[in-house]
Amino acid sequence: MIELEVSRLNKKFGGNHVLKDVSFEIKGAEMIGLIGPNGAGKTTLTNVLDGAVKPNSGTVYLNGKRIDQLPPFEIAKTGLGRTFQVTRSFRRMTVLENLYVPALALGKSHTGNEVKEQALEVLEFLTMEHLRNEYARALSGGQQKLLELGRLLMLDPDIIILDEPFAGVHPKLMEVIYDYIRRANAQGKAMIIISHQMDSIFALCERLLVLNYGDLIADGTPEQVKKDPVVIEAYLGTTEDRSGTGHGDEAEQS
Amino acid sequence: MPHAMGIALLAFFFAFPFVYSAGNYDYIMHICIVGFFYAILASSWSMLAGYAGQFSFGHMAFMGLGAYTAALFCHYFFISPEPTGICTEFALGSNYLIIKNPIGVTSTTLTQDCLAQAMEKWDGAVTVSPMPVWLGVILGTLVGGIFGLLIGLLVLPLRAAYLALFTLGFSEILRATISAEIQITRGQAGIELPGLFENGITIAGHYFGKTDKIPPYFVMFFLLLGCLAILYWLSRSRFGLFVRALREDQDAAAALGVNTTRYKILVFVITSMMAASAGAVQAHYVTIITPNNLMILQMSLVVAMAVIAGVENFVAAAIGAILIEFTLEMLRTSFNIGGVEIDMTLWRLVFFGVVLMLTLRFARNGLLVPVINYFSRGHVAAETVVRRKQSESSEGASTAPGVQGGSS
């Protein structure tokens, strides 16, 4: 069973204390939303979990293995994959080559058809099969987002962190991403979704983590979080605070 | 089509020394050999800068390391059946490895090195053997690889302009060190080396003399083919895929499981070894190496060759280097315009610079890569359109979310 144990993580950038004693656990294929205002530390937490940033203190164990001091490539192989807030496809490589990178990094053979067939299956699911030989730079922004998701399927990690997967996405494309998230979760993967789109978060997630200026201020079901006065004050807002951007829609109803 | 062109080029260069008869044979053969030398440098630099995105200005320094290692090895190390008693020497089976003492550029008629003194004492009774040329070339290649490893480790955190400046600094420091260490390297005077085939060579019953161009032509040609074969294999393997991912986005590649540190260092080591081997063979061919060979102008020449032809394709870089070397040599002929003598030995570099500028401005992929891409990727756009129509007709036009906007 998937097991992620994050214990008392601290990260400072100069005088900016971005993560303050952040602790939580994931057990099994949970669907988790990570929310919080801008500057709350969501992306930094992701960067610490994937090894791109080393914490000042604290530990992270993935499936019993300590990973907080490992380089990103080893953490990826251990079973944690992530997307980036700004899409980072390999632009001067073809769509198929983009998908081959994680598969070959896992040690799969580049000769033979196994990896190619797997990549074509992923592309079919993402409705991008016809683009297989195009350079990634020829894709639209939405397609590049899908390609990034496809690369994660090829990496096949236990835990997937999606950083703003719905930002700037057309409703039709959103359906594909929803489908992707549910399917990956159904395959036994734990998902951490970072998003400001609360409708999507509430629709998908069974558990929410709320960060506010480095503090983990809430950890519970969407219903619990919606009613939490600290979260309402810090992030979701009240009826009076609503600016009509979608934040707090659900909070208002509760 | 590209394969047919490749085979035709191979056949051409194999046959060229035997069929060329239009005059200036040695000069034309010399240009070919130098062209192959630059082709090794440009193609290996294309793997480093074009594939892996490591824009290094230190490639000529690695060439110089190979050349100077081979030169110093031949200059200072000898095998003798008798000990000299005055040189640094080690028993090597029944022989002795003699290491000559450095005497700088002092005239040998005034100051003799220890081996010369011993030889004078022996008065022809003992025959001292020089080191085999091939061993010096191998050592030069290894030293290039070791320095490639060190530089690769040092530049790990550096990207883009910082990497370029660092490697430029390394190159200049090496050149300055070689120039300054007159006692050992003979400074600006340079070190002379034995020819590739100092005593001639007999191949298939035909004797080729020391100055014959055919043996060095094929040595450099086979070295080029060897390097291209390795580059081809690397580019088609996971190495090629990973270094290109590294070029595109190092952090994203690492997040997908690619050991970016390993591949960044590996690409430095491999390409440095290629440059060093080319330098060692070239130094033996021209029988001298001087610090000026490491000048930034020489590095710029390699960069320009790769960029004009197309830096993201090592075959294009190799072909481009040979073509440009020929063009530069052909442009040496000065001419008169209205009684004004145009000295093309100087103006040819201006011409070259203009071509480089125009390429960078109007053909960022170089002049040869678009031609290669036309043959290798020309069909992709049409295939994409056909596949999209197929998927639309099989699934219905309304059930293809997110596929809008795919251009080719």
Contacts between the chains, C-beta under 8 A, distances in Angstrom:
chain1	res1	chain2	res2	distance
A	50	B	255	5.7
A	51	B	254	7.9
A	52	B	251	6.1
A	52	B	254	7.5
A	52	B	255	7.2
A	71	B	254	7.0
A	71	B	259	7.7
A	71	B	261	7.3
A	72	B	251	7.4
A	72	B	254	4.0
A	72	B	255	5.3
A	73	B	254	4.9
A	73	B	255	7.9
A	73	B	256	7.9
A	73	B	257	5.2
A	73	B	258	5.7
A	73	B	259	4.9
A	73	B	260	6.8
A	76	B	254	7.3
A	76	B	255	5.7
A	76	B	256	5.9
A	76	B	257	4.1
A	77	B	257	4.9
A	81	B	255	7.1
A	81	B	256	7.5
A	82	B	255	5.8
A	84	B	251	7.9
A	84	B	252	6.7
A	84	B	255	7.8
A	88	B	249	4.8
A	88	B	251	7.3
A	88	B	252	4.1
A	89	B	248	7.9
A	89	B	249	8.0
A	89	B	252	7.8
A	90	B	244	7.0
A	90	B	245	5.2
A	90	B	248	3.9
A	90	B	249	6.3
A	90	B	252	7.1
A	90	B	253	7.6
A	91	B	248	5.9
A	92	B	244	7.3
A	92	B	247	7.7
A	92	B	248	6.1
A	92	B	312	7.6
A	93	B	241	7.8
A	93	B	244	5.7
A	93	B	245	6.8
A	93	B	248	6.3
A	97	B	241	6.2
A	97	B	244	7.5
A	100	B	241	5.9
A	101	B	241	6.0
A	101	B	242	7.0
A	101	B	245	4.9
A	101	B	253	6.6
A	101	B	256	5.4
A	101	B	258	6.4
A	102	B	256	4.1
A	102	B	257	5.5
A	104	B	238	4.4
A	104	B	241	6.1
A	104	B	242	7.4
A	105	B	238	7.9
A	105	B	242	7.3
A	105	B	256	5.9
A	105	B	257	3.3
A	105	B	258	4.8
A	105	B	259	7.8
A	106	B	257	5.9
A	110	B	237	6.7
A	110	B	238	5.4
A	110	B	241	7.5
A	126	B	402	7.6
A	127	B	391	7.6
A	127	B	400	5.4
A	127	B	401	6.2
A	127	B	402	5.8
A	127	B	403	5.4
A	128	B	402	7.6
A	128	B	403	6.8
A	129	B	387	6.6
A	129	B	391	6.5
A	130	B	384	5.5
A	130	B	387	3.3
A	130	B	388	4.3
A	130	B	390	7.5
A	130	B	391	5.6
A	130	B	403	7.5
A	130	B	406	7.5
A	131	B	384	6.1
A	131	B	387	8.0
A	131	B	403	7.9
A	131	B	406	5.4
A	132	B	387	7.8
A	133	B	377	7.8
A	133	B	380	4.7
A	133	B	383	6.4
A	133	B	384	7.1
A	134	B	380	6.4
A	134	B	384	5.8
A	134	B	406	6.9
A	134	B	408	5.5
A	138	B	406	7.0
A	138	B	407	5.4
A	138	B	408	5.5
A	139	B	405	7.8
A	139	B	406	6.3
A	140	B	404	6.8
A	140	B	405	3.4
A	140	B	406	6.6
A	142	B	402	5.3
A	142	B	405	7.3
A	143	B	402	6.4
A	143	B	403	7.4
A	143	B	405	6.9
A	143	B	406	6.4
A	146	B	402	6.1
A	151	B	256	5.9
A	155	B	256	5.7
A	155	B	257	6.1
A	170	B	401	8.0
A	170	B	402	7.2
A	172	B	401	3.7
A	172	B	402	6.1
A	173	B	401	5.7
A	173	B	402	4.0
A	175	B	401	5.5
A	176	B	401	5.2
A	176	B	402	5.2
